[in-house]
């Protein structure tokens, strides 16, 4: 068998800068064509990222560099990116070294961190409201990040993080003391939150109220102060709310070791935050993290690179709530989890799910496409996501279109704020739960919202004409867990199929075969999922 050849560039040290149109990284580096003894010809190197080729300009000081033993060479390189082009990049762009169009390797963020990343990043550059910077991913590969800027990308935001960290360390010292054995751990703070610390309707909020009712006063829930869902909350629940991005939120984030959430742990403060203090906290081995799930995850396979955040974490405790033995096997086989690390209890949010008797809406909601998020910022109508929604809408029979509500995925919602197309059917809902209460028929591609809608009694139609293309964007060997044998709704591969499926499924009872298939994936429907989760938390001493 022929050796696998892989070009590797290991950075010794680098600096970054910007001008009006470009961002630059200049580095001294060591280069090797791993698996080959031939010297590296830098004239044959280009830089790709995902499906994009020549994503950056790359120049070297010398074509072959200074020769070192064992096929290595010492050189200097400069990478540069066009800011205007980068606005349409994926959010995360792991840089790929393309050698002669035949061999592919990577750039090591640091030659001194060979085994894993250590949460480092470069200076952050802000361009048209976008944050652009180089970072070290968990495998020590150089990644170019392009995302919406947030308050912590600015010097004053970084200073707030440092101040909160110092305050948290002082509070921990005061609470824990020094050398105290057998201390009372019942007052250790537990931080709970949902997507972007801004929602109050998923499993975390349902479980939070259950814990408050049970007398746990050390549980804190982070949410936007202006969230309509909390306006009418009884005072007993409001007492332990923490406003997102407040000083108290930042301090609790650094002080807590216990996180219970319906999202990945990086939502506890700000997703994709460029702060080593924050990243070190999120990757600490001292954490106890319980993932409640925001939706049943028996959908896109967990071997996808884009779903790495859901895999087993190297911390003191990492537990994941699942809805069945079948979903548990998904996490065991593709996320590296052991069966004892799974709570087979059902999702807490299903305890409060219901549908109004008068429900008559046709909801259109495909899942988000991370690779189109930045493009949607400036040219929404040119994205595949938008075009798919438009095709779905146009396929609904004309006499039923007044019943249609287009519900953009939460991570795409802001991109639709200025859209006036599709007949005014777009709803930028604060609460997806309220919308689903009036849903009779859901049209989606492979969003987990399908499980929520079906649980309530709605029919579901799956549009899979772009499934294979989307799976390629998710990463090599990614596939859909649902297939023709276990899908719990009609599958459409064309607009004609969708029109017929809408006419067949609207205002009709659920198909008994689909119900049986669904119950293999979602086993529990007794309204006591939260109770089962609490028992698991007590057993694992997350709750004292």
KOLTORMI-407061 format. One record per residue (C-alpha): residue number from 1; residue in one letter; chain; x, y, z. Coordinates in nm, 2 decimals. Layout:
// residues N
     i   aa   ch        x        y        z
   NUM    A    A        X        Y        Z
...
// end
This chain:
// residues 544
     i   aa   ch        x        y        z
     1    X    A     0.00     0.00     0.00
     2    X    A     0.13     0.34    -0.10
     3    X    A     0.22     0.58     0.18
     4    X    A    -0.02     0.86     0.24
     5    X    A     0.15     1.19     0.15
     6    X    A     0.05     1.50     0.35
     7    X    A     0.20     1.85     0.34
     8    X    A     0.24     2.00     0.69
     9    X    A     0.33     2.36     0.78
    10    X    A     0.42     2.41     1.14
    11    X    A     0.43     2.77     1.27
    12    X    A     0.71     2.87     1.50
    13    X    A     0.59     3.22     1.57
    14    X    A     0.36     3.46     1.38
    15    X    A     0.23     3.82     1.38
    16    X    A    -0.09     3.96     1.22
    17    X    A    -0.18     4.29     1.08
    18    X    A    -0.45     4.45     0.86
    19    X    A    -0.48     4.73     0.60
    20    X    A    -0.80     4.87     0.44
    21    X    A    -0.87     4.56     0.24
    22    X    A    -0.68     4.26     0.37
    23    X    A    -0.58     4.07     0.69
    24    X    A    -0.23     3.93     0.70
    25    X    A    -0.05     3.66     0.90
    26    X    A     0.33     3.65     0.87
    27    X    A     0.51     3.35     1.02
    28    X    A     0.84     3.17     1.05
    29    X    A     0.76     2.80     0.99
    30    X    A     0.89     2.45     0.93
    31    X    A     0.76     2.26     0.63
    32    X    A     0.75     1.89     0.55
    33    X    A     0.59     1.67     0.29
    34    X    A     0.50     1.39     0.53
    35    X    A     0.52     1.04     0.37
    36    X    A     0.77     1.16     0.11
    37    X    A     1.14     1.23     0.11
    38    X    A     1.12     1.49    -0.17
    39    X    A     1.19     1.85    -0.08
    40    X    A     0.88     2.08    -0.05
    41    X    A     0.84     2.31    -0.35
    42    X    A     0.64     2.60    -0.20
    43    X    A     0.55     2.71    -0.55
    44    X    A     0.31     2.42    -0.56
    45    X    A     0.12     2.51    -0.24
    46    X    A    -0.22     2.68    -0.23
    47    X    A    -0.46     2.71     0.06
    48    X    A    -0.82     2.57     0.07
    49    X    A    -1.09     2.55     0.34
    50    X    A    -1.38     2.31     0.32
    51    X    A    -1.53     2.34    -0.03
    52    X    A    -1.35     2.66    -0.11
    53    X    A    -1.02     2.66    -0.30
    54    X    A    -0.76     2.93    -0.30
    55    X    A    -0.92     3.08     0.00
    56    X    A    -0.61     3.29     0.07
    57    X    A    -0.30     3.42    -0.10
    58    X    A     0.02     3.25     0.03
    59    X    A     0.38     3.36    -0.03
    60    X    A     0.71     3.22     0.09
    61    X    A     1.04     3.39     0.13
    62    X    A     1.23     3.11    -0.05
    63    X    A     1.09     2.85    -0.29
    64    X    A     1.25     2.56    -0.11
    65    X    A     1.36     2.72     0.22
    66    X    A     1.66     2.63     0.43
    67    X    A     1.71     2.25     0.42
    68    X    A     1.68     2.07     0.76
    69    X    A     1.73     1.70     0.84
    70    X    A     1.46     1.44     0.77
    71    X    A     1.30     1.62     0.48
    72    X    A     1.21     1.94     0.68
    73    X    A     1.28     2.29     0.56
    74    X    A     1.28     2.63     0.74
    75    X    A     1.10     2.92     0.57
    76    X    A     0.89     3.23     0.62
    77    X    A     0.54     3.27     0.48
    78    X    A     0.27     3.53     0.46
    79    X    A    -0.10     3.45     0.43
    80    X    A    -0.35     3.72     0.34
    81    X    A    -0.73     3.72     0.31
    82    X    A    -0.95     3.97     0.13
    83    X    A    -1.19     4.12     0.39
    84    X    A    -1.47     4.16     0.15
    85    X    A    -1.44     3.80     0.02
    86    X    A    -1.41     3.67     0.38
    87    X    A    -1.76     3.82     0.46
    88    X    A    -1.91     3.52     0.27
    89    X    A    -1.68     3.25     0.42
    90    X    A    -1.80     2.98     0.65
    91    X    A    -1.79     3.08     1.02
    92    X    A    -1.50     2.84     1.08
    93    X    A    -1.24     2.78     0.81
    94    X    A    -0.98     2.52     0.90
    95    X    A    -0.70     2.60     0.65
    96    X    A    -0.60     2.31     0.43
    97    X    A    -0.26     2.29     0.26
    98    X    A    -0.32     2.19    -0.11
    99    X    A     0.00     2.06    -0.26
   100    X    A    -0.01     2.03    -0.64
   101    X    A    -0.38     1.96    -0.63
   102    X    A    -0.30     1.60    -0.52
   103    X    A    -0.20     1.60    -0.16
   104    X    A    -0.37     1.78     0.13
   105    X    A    -0.25     1.86     0.48
   106    X    A    -0.28     2.13     0.74
   107    X    A    -0.11     2.43     0.91
   108    X    A    -0.02     2.38     1.27
   109    X    A    -0.11     2.69     1.48
   110    X    A     0.20     2.62     1.69
   111    X    A     0.48     2.37     1.63
   112    X    A     0.51     2.36     2.01
   113    X    A     0.15     2.23     2.07
   114    X    A     0.17     1.91     1.87
   115    X    A    -0.09     1.71     2.05
   116    X    A    -0.38     1.95     2.10
   117    X    A    -0.49     2.31     2.09
   118    X    A    -0.46     2.54     2.39
   119    X    A    -0.73     2.79     2.30
   120    X    A    -0.51     3.06     2.16
   121    X    A    -0.62     3.32     1.91
   122    X    A    -0.47     3.62     1.72
   123    X    A    -0.57     3.98     1.74
   124    X    A    -0.94     4.03     1.64
   125    X    A    -1.01     4.25     1.34
   126    X    A    -1.36     4.41     1.30
   127    X    A    -1.48     4.47     0.94
   128    X    A    -1.84     4.57     0.86
   129    X    A    -1.96     4.43     1.19
   130    X    A    -1.78     4.10     1.13
   131    X    A    -1.50     3.97     1.36
   132    X    A    -1.21     3.81     1.18
   133    X    A    -0.92     3.63     1.35
   134    X    A    -0.70     3.33     1.35
   135    X    A    -0.74     3.07     1.62
   136    X    A    -0.61     2.74     1.73
   137    X    A    -0.87     2.46     1.71
   138    X    A    -0.86     2.16     1.94
   139    X    A    -0.64     1.96     1.70
   140    X    A    -0.39     2.25     1.68
   141    X    A    -0.49     2.34     1.33
   142    X    A    -0.49     2.70     1.21
   143    X    A    -0.84     2.82     1.16
   144    X    A    -0.97     3.14     1.02
   145    X    A    -1.29     3.25     1.20
   146    X    A    -1.54     3.49     1.04
   147    X    A    -1.85     3.57     1.25
   148    X    A    -2.08     3.85     1.37
   149    X    A    -1.88     4.07     1.61
   150    X    A    -1.99     4.08     1.98
   151    X    A    -1.92     4.30     2.27
   152    X    A    -1.63     4.08     2.39
   153    X    A    -1.44     4.13     2.07
   154    X    A    -1.35     4.49     2.18
   155    X    A    -1.09     4.58     2.44
   156    X    A    -1.35     4.70     2.69
   157    X    A    -1.53     4.37     2.66
   158    X    A    -1.21     4.17     2.71
   159    X    A    -1.14     4.39     3.02
   160    X    A    -1.48     4.30     3.17
   161    X    A    -1.40     3.93     3.13
   162    X    A    -1.07     3.97     3.32
   163    X    A    -1.24     4.17     3.60
   164    X    A    -1.52     3.90     3.62
   165    X    A    -1.26     3.63     3.64
   166    X    A    -1.08     3.79     3.93
   167    X    A    -1.41     3.84     4.12
   168    X    A    -1.51     3.48     4.06
   169    X    A    -1.18     3.34     4.18
   170    X    A    -1.22     3.55     4.50
   171    X    A    -1.58     3.43     4.55
   172    X    A    -1.47     3.07     4.50
   173    X    A    -1.20     3.10     4.76
   174    X    A    -1.43     3.26     5.01
   175    X    A    -1.70     2.99     4.95
   176    X    A    -1.48     2.69     4.94
   177    X    A    -1.21     2.80     5.19
   178    X    A    -0.87     2.65     5.22
   179    X    A    -0.81     2.29     5.32
   180    X    A    -1.16     2.24     5.45
   181    X    A    -1.26     1.87     5.43
   182    X    A    -1.61     1.75     5.41
   183    X    A    -1.74     2.09     5.32
   184    X    A    -2.11     2.15     5.24
   185    X    A    -2.14     2.15     4.86
   186    X    A    -2.51     2.22     4.86
   187    X    A    -2.45     2.59     4.78
   188    X    A    -2.23     2.54     4.48
   189    X    A    -2.39     2.75     4.21
   190    X    A    -2.54     2.57     3.91
   191    X    A    -2.58     2.76     3.58
   192    X    A    -2.86     2.69     3.34
   193    X    A    -2.93     2.84     3.00
   194    X    A    -3.07     2.78     2.65
   195    X    A    -2.96     2.90     2.31
   196    X    A    -2.73     3.20     2.33
   197    X    A    -2.85     3.26     2.69
   198    X    A    -3.15     3.43     2.53
   199    X    A    -3.44     3.18     2.53
   200    X    A    -3.68     3.05     2.79
   201    X    A    -3.89     2.77     2.65
   202    X    A    -3.67     2.46     2.60
   203    X    A    -3.57     2.18     2.84
   204    X    A    -3.35     2.40     3.05
   205    X    A    -3.63     2.63     3.16
   206    X    A    -3.87     2.35     3.22
   207    X    A    -3.62     2.17     3.44
   208    X    A    -3.52     2.50     3.61
   209    X    A    -3.87     2.55     3.73
   210    X    A    -3.89     2.19     3.85
   211    X    A    -3.57     2.25     4.05
   212    X    A    -3.70     2.57     4.21
   213    X    A    -4.02     2.40     4.30
   214    X    A    -3.81     2.13     4.47
   215    X    A    -3.63     2.39     4.68
   216    X    A    -3.30     2.42     4.51
   217    X    A    -3.19     2.78     4.57
   218    X    A    -2.84     2.75     4.42
   219    X    A    -2.97     2.71     4.06
   220    X    A    -2.94     3.02     3.84
   221    X    A    -3.09     3.07     3.50
   222    X    A    -2.94     3.31     3.24
   223    X    A    -3.17     3.49     3.00
   224    X    A    -3.22     3.82     2.81
   225    X    A    -3.39     4.07     3.04
   226    X    A    -3.64     4.17     2.77
   227    X    A    -3.75     3.81     2.69
   228    X    A    -4.13     3.82     2.67
   229    X    A    -4.15     3.46     2.82
   230    X    A    -4.03     3.58     3.16
   231    X    A    -4.26     3.88     3.19
   232    X    A    -4.54     3.68     3.36
   233    X    A    -4.32     3.44     3.56
   234    X    A    -4.41     3.40     3.93
   235    X    A    -4.17     3.57     4.16
   236    X    A    -4.03     3.24     4.29
   237    X    A    -3.88     3.17     3.95
   238    X    A    -3.77     3.53     3.88
   239    X    A    -3.56     3.55     4.20
   240    X    A    -3.29     3.32     4.04
   241    X    A    -3.29     3.47     3.69
   242    X    A    -2.96     3.63     3.58
   243    X    A    -2.95     3.88     3.30
   244    X    A    -2.74     3.79     3.00
   245    X    A    -2.41     3.98     2.98
   246    X    A    -2.45     4.14     3.32
   247    X    A    -2.15     4.15     3.56
   248    X    A    -2.33     3.89     3.76
   249    X    A    -2.36     3.66     3.46
   250    X    A    -1.99     3.69     3.38
   251    X    A    -1.89     3.63     3.74
   252    X    A    -2.12     3.32     3.77
   253    X    A    -1.98     3.18     3.45
   254    X    A    -1.63     3.18     3.59
   255    X    A    -1.73     3.07     3.94
   256    X    A    -1.95     2.78     3.84
   257    X    A    -1.83     2.42     3.78
   258    X    A    -2.18     2.29     3.71
   259    X    A    -2.36     2.36     3.39
   260    X    A    -2.70     2.22     3.29
   261    X    A    -2.83     2.33     2.95
   262    X    A    -3.02     2.25     2.64
   263    X    A    -2.73     2.37     2.44
   264    X    A    -2.36     2.30     2.41
   265    X    A    -2.15     2.44     2.69
   266    X    A    -2.01     2.73     2.48
   267    X    A    -2.36     2.89     2.49
   268    X    A    -2.30     2.96     2.86
   269    X    A    -2.16     3.30     2.78
   270    X    A    -2.11     3.38     2.41
   271    X    A    -2.06     3.12     2.13
   272    X    A    -1.73     3.13     1.95
   273    X    A    -1.59     3.39     2.19
   274    X    A    -1.23     3.48     2.13
   275    X    A    -1.09     3.48     2.49
   276    X    A    -0.84     3.24     2.63
   277    X    A    -0.98     3.29     2.98
   278    X    A    -1.33     3.18     2.85
   279    X    A    -1.20     2.89     2.64
   280    X    A    -0.99     2.76     2.92
   281    X    A    -1.30     2.76     3.14
   282    X    A    -1.51     2.58     2.88
   283    X    A    -1.24     2.31     2.83
   284    X    A    -1.16     2.26     3.20
   285    X    A    -1.15     1.91     3.33
   286    X    A    -1.32     2.02     3.66
   287    X    A    -1.66     2.09     3.49
   288    X    A    -1.98     1.89     3.55
   289    X    A    -2.19     1.94     3.23
   290    X    A    -2.53     1.80     3.17
   291    X    A    -2.66     1.83     2.81
   292    X    A    -3.04     1.83     2.81
   293    X    A    -3.07     1.86     2.43
   294    X    A    -3.27     2.13     2.26
   295    X    A    -3.43     1.87     2.03
   296    X    A    -3.40     1.50     1.96
   297    X    A    -3.06     1.44     1.80
   298    X    A    -3.14     1.13     1.60
   299    X    A    -3.11     1.32     1.28
   300    X    A    -2.77     1.43     1.13
   301    X    A    -2.50     1.17     1.23
   302    X    A    -2.28     1.27     1.52
   303    X    A    -1.96     1.18     1.33
   304    X    A    -1.99     1.51     1.14
   305    X    A    -1.72     1.77     1.20
   306    X    A    -1.98     2.03     1.26
   307    X    A    -2.13     1.83     1.55
   308    X    A    -1.81     1.78     1.74
   309    X    A    -1.94     2.00     2.02
   310    X    A    -2.19     1.72     2.11
   311    X    A    -1.94     1.45     2.15
   312    X    A    -1.79     1.32     2.48
   313    X    A    -1.60     1.59     2.67
   314    X    A    -1.30     1.54     2.88
   315    X    A    -1.44     1.68     3.21
   316    X    A    -1.52     1.56     3.56
   317    X    A    -1.88     1.47     3.45
   318    X    A    -2.05     1.49     3.11
   319    X    A    -2.40     1.34     3.08
   320    X    A    -2.64     1.37     2.79
   321    X    A    -3.02     1.33     2.80
   322    X    A    -3.16     1.10     2.53
   323    X    A    -3.51     0.99     2.44
   324    X    A    -3.47     0.62     2.37
   325    X    A    -3.23     0.33     2.36
   326    X    A    -3.21     0.39     1.98
   327    X    A    -3.09     0.75     2.03
   328    X    A    -2.85     0.63     2.30
   329    X    A    -2.68     0.39     2.06
   330    X    A    -2.63     0.69     1.82
   331    X    A    -2.43     0.87     2.10
   332    X    A    -2.24     0.55     2.19
   333    X    A    -2.14     0.46     1.84
   334    X    A    -2.07     0.81     1.69
   335    X    A    -2.01     1.05     1.98
   336    X    A    -1.78     0.83     2.19
   337    X    A    -2.01     0.81     2.49
   338    X    A    -2.06     0.52     2.73
   339    X    A    -2.41     0.40     2.81
   340    X    A    -2.36     0.51     3.17
   341    X    A    -2.30     0.87     3.05
   342    X    A    -2.65     0.88     2.90
   343    X    A    -2.98     0.97     3.08
   344    X    A    -3.24     0.77     2.89
   345    X    A    -3.53     0.98     3.03
   346    X    A    -3.68     1.18     2.75
   347    X    A    -3.65     1.56     2.70
   348    X    A    -3.77     1.78     2.98
   349    X    A    -3.94     2.02     2.74
   350    X    A    -4.18     1.75     2.62
   351    X    A    -4.34     1.76     2.97
   352    X    A    -4.51     2.09     2.87
   353    X    A    -4.57     2.03     2.50
   354    X    A    -4.92     2.04     2.37
   355    X    A    -5.12     2.15     2.06
   356    X    A    -5.43     2.37     2.04
   357    X    A    -5.75     2.20     1.92
   358    X    A    -5.79     2.47     1.66
   359    X    A    -5.44     2.42     1.52
   360    X    A    -5.45     2.48     1.14
   361    X    A    -5.11     2.63     1.05
   362    X    A    -4.87     2.49     0.79
   363    X    A    -4.52     2.56     0.93
   364    X    A    -4.22     2.58     0.70
   365    X    A    -3.89     2.55     0.89
   366    X    A    -3.57     2.38     0.75
   367    X    A    -3.26     2.37     0.96
   368    X    A    -2.98     2.62     0.94
   369    X    A    -2.68     2.59     0.71
   370    X    A    -2.37     2.71     0.89
   371    X    A    -2.18     2.74     0.56
   372    X    A    -2.43     3.00     0.44
   373    X    A    -2.47     3.20     0.75
   374    X    A    -2.23     3.47     0.65
   375    X    A    -2.35     3.48     0.29
   376    X    A    -2.71     3.53     0.42
   377    X    A    -2.59     3.85     0.60
   378    X    A    -2.55     4.04     0.28
   379    X    A    -2.73     3.84     0.01
   380    X    A    -3.00     3.63     0.18
   381    X    A    -3.20     3.56    -0.14
   382    X    A    -2.89     3.41    -0.31
   383    X    A    -2.85     3.14    -0.04
   384    X    A    -2.96     2.78    -0.09
   385    X    A    -3.15     2.81     0.24
   386    X    A    -3.37     3.09     0.12
   387    X    A    -3.43     2.93    -0.22
   388    X    A    -3.53     2.61    -0.05
   389    X    A    -3.79     2.79     0.17
   390    X    A    -3.92     2.97    -0.15
   391    X    A    -3.96     2.63    -0.33
   392    X    A    -4.14     2.49    -0.02
   393    X    A    -4.38     2.78    -0.01
   394    X    A    -4.45     2.77    -0.38
   395    X    A    -4.53     2.40    -0.36
   396    X    A    -4.81     2.45    -0.11
   397    X    A    -5.14     2.45    -0.30
   398    X    A    -5.26     2.81    -0.36
   399    X    A    -5.58     2.76    -0.16
   400    X    A    -5.37     2.67     0.15
   401    X    A    -5.10     2.94     0.14
   402    X    A    -5.29     3.17     0.37
   403    X    A    -5.23     2.90     0.64
   404    X    A    -4.85     2.91     0.59
   405    X    A    -4.61     3.04     0.85
   406    X    A    -4.24     3.05     0.75
   407    X    A    -4.03     3.01     1.07
   408    X    A    -3.66     3.07     1.01
   409    X    A    -3.42     2.86     1.22
   410    X    A    -3.31     3.05     1.53
   411    X    A    -2.96     3.08     1.40
   412    X    A    -3.08     3.23     1.07
   413    X    A    -3.36     3.44     1.21
   414    X    A    -3.17     3.77     1.22
   415    X    A    -3.09     3.73     0.85
   416    X    A    -3.46     3.76     0.77
   417    X    A    -3.54     4.07     0.97
   418    X    A    -3.53     4.30     0.66
   419    X    A    -3.69     4.05     0.42
   420    X    A    -4.03     4.15     0.28
   421    X    A    -4.06     3.86     0.03
   422    X    A    -4.27     3.54     0.03
   423    X    A    -4.59     3.72     0.07
   424    X    A    -4.53     3.84     0.43
   425    X    A    -4.55     3.49     0.56
   426    X    A    -4.22     3.51     0.75
   427    X    A    -4.26     3.50     1.13
   428    X    A    -3.96     3.60     1.35
   429    X    A    -4.10     3.43     1.66
   430    X    A    -3.97     3.49     2.01
   431    X    A    -4.13     3.15     2.11
   432    X    A    -4.12     2.85     1.88
   433    X    A    -4.33     2.67     2.14
   434    X    A    -4.62     2.91     2.09
   435    X    A    -4.60     2.87     1.72
   436    X    A    -4.60     2.49     1.73
   437    X    A    -4.91     2.49     1.94
   438    X    A    -5.10     2.60     1.63
   439    X    A    -4.92     2.37     1.39
   440    X    A    -5.12     2.11     1.19
   441    X    A    -4.85     2.03     0.94
   442    X    A    -4.47     2.09     0.94
   443    X    A    -4.26     2.10     0.63
   444    X    A    -3.88     2.07     0.70
   445    X    A    -3.57     1.91     0.56
   446    X    A    -3.41     1.75     0.87
   447    X    A    -3.46     1.99     1.16
   448    X    A    -3.51     1.84     1.50
   449    X    A    -3.82     2.05     1.52
   450    X    A    -3.99     1.76     1.34
   451    X    A    -3.98     1.56     1.66
   452    X    A    -4.14     1.85     1.86
   453    X    A    -4.42     1.89     1.60
   454    X    A    -4.50     1.52     1.57
   455    X    A    -4.50     1.47     1.95
   456    X    A    -4.78     1.73     1.97
   457    X    A    -4.99     1.55     1.71
   458    X    A    -4.89     1.73     1.39
   459    X    A    -4.80     1.56     1.06
   460    X    A    -4.45     1.61     0.92
   461    X    A    -4.32     1.63     0.56
   462    X    A    -3.95     1.59     0.49
   463    X    A    -3.80     1.75     0.18
   464    X    A    -3.48     1.57     0.09
   465    X    A    -3.39     1.68    -0.26
   466    X    A    -3.08     1.86    -0.14
   467    X    A    -2.99     1.61     0.14
   468    X    A    -2.68     1.46    -0.02
   469    X    A    -2.53     1.80    -0.10
   470    X    A    -2.60     1.93     0.25
   471    X    A    -2.44     1.61     0.40
   472    X    A    -2.12     1.68     0.21
   473    X    A    -2.11     2.03     0.37
   474    X    A    -2.14     1.86     0.71
   475    X    A    -1.83     1.67     0.64
   476    X    A    -1.69     1.34     0.51
   477    X    A    -1.90     1.03     0.60
   478    X    A    -2.18     1.24     0.75
   479    X    A    -2.53     1.09     0.69
   480    X    A    -2.89     1.12     0.79
   481    X    A    -3.00     0.89     1.07
   482    X    A    -3.35     0.89     0.94
   483    X    A    -3.41     0.68     0.63
   484    X    A    -3.70     0.52     0.43
   485    X    A    -3.74     0.25     0.70
   486    X    A    -3.77     0.47     1.01
   487    X    A    -3.88     0.82     0.89
   488    X    A    -4.21     0.93     1.05
   489    X    A    -4.35     1.14     0.77
   490    X    A    -4.37     1.15     0.39
   491    X    A    -4.04     1.21     0.21
   492    X    A    -4.04     1.45    -0.09
   493    X    A    -3.77     1.48    -0.36
   494    X    A    -3.94     1.74    -0.58
   495    X    A    -4.19     2.03    -0.57
   496    X    A    -4.45     1.80    -0.73
   497    X    A    -4.40     1.54    -0.45
   498    X    A    -4.44     1.82    -0.19
   499    X    A    -4.77     1.95    -0.34
   500    X    A    -4.92     1.60    -0.33
   501    X    A    -4.79     1.54     0.02
   502    X    A    -4.95     1.86     0.16
   503    X    A    -5.28     1.77     0.01
   504    X    A    -5.25     1.42     0.16
   505    X    A    -5.14     1.53     0.51
   506    X    A    -5.31     1.86     0.59
   507    X    A    -5.59     1.82     0.85
   508    X    A    -5.54     1.45     0.86
   509    X    A    -5.47     1.21     1.16
   510    X    A    -5.12     1.08     1.20
   511    X    A    -5.03     0.76     1.01
   512    X    A    -5.02     0.47     1.25
   513    X    A    -4.70     0.33     1.09
   514    X    A    -4.53     0.67     1.14
   515    X    A    -4.64     0.67     1.51
   516    X    A    -4.48     0.33     1.56
   517    X    A    -4.16     0.45     1.40
   518    X    A    -4.16     0.76     1.61
   519    X    A    -4.20     0.57     1.93
   520    X    A    -3.88     0.38     1.87
   521    X    A    -3.69     0.71     1.87
   522    X    A    -3.90     0.89     2.13
   523    X    A    -4.01     0.64     2.39
   524    X    A    -4.15     0.86     2.67
   525    X    A    -4.49     1.04     2.66
   526    X    A    -4.60     1.03     3.02
   527    X    A    -4.51     1.39     3.11
   528    X    A    -4.25     1.29     3.37
   529    X    A    -3.92     1.34     3.18
   530    X    A    -3.81     1.61     3.42
   531    X    A    -3.87     1.39     3.72
   532    X    A    -3.65     1.11     3.57
   533    X    A    -3.38     1.37     3.49
   534    X    A    -3.38     1.50     3.85
   535    X    A    -3.33     1.15     3.99
   536    X    A    -3.03     1.10     3.76
   537    X    A    -2.88     1.43     3.87
   538    X    A    -2.92     1.33     4.23
   539    X    A    -2.76     0.99     4.17
   540    X    A    -2.46     1.16     4.00
   541    X    A    -2.44     1.42     4.28
   542    X    A    -2.49     1.71     4.04
   543    X    A    -2.77     1.79     4.28
   544    X    A    -2.69     1.77     4.65
// end
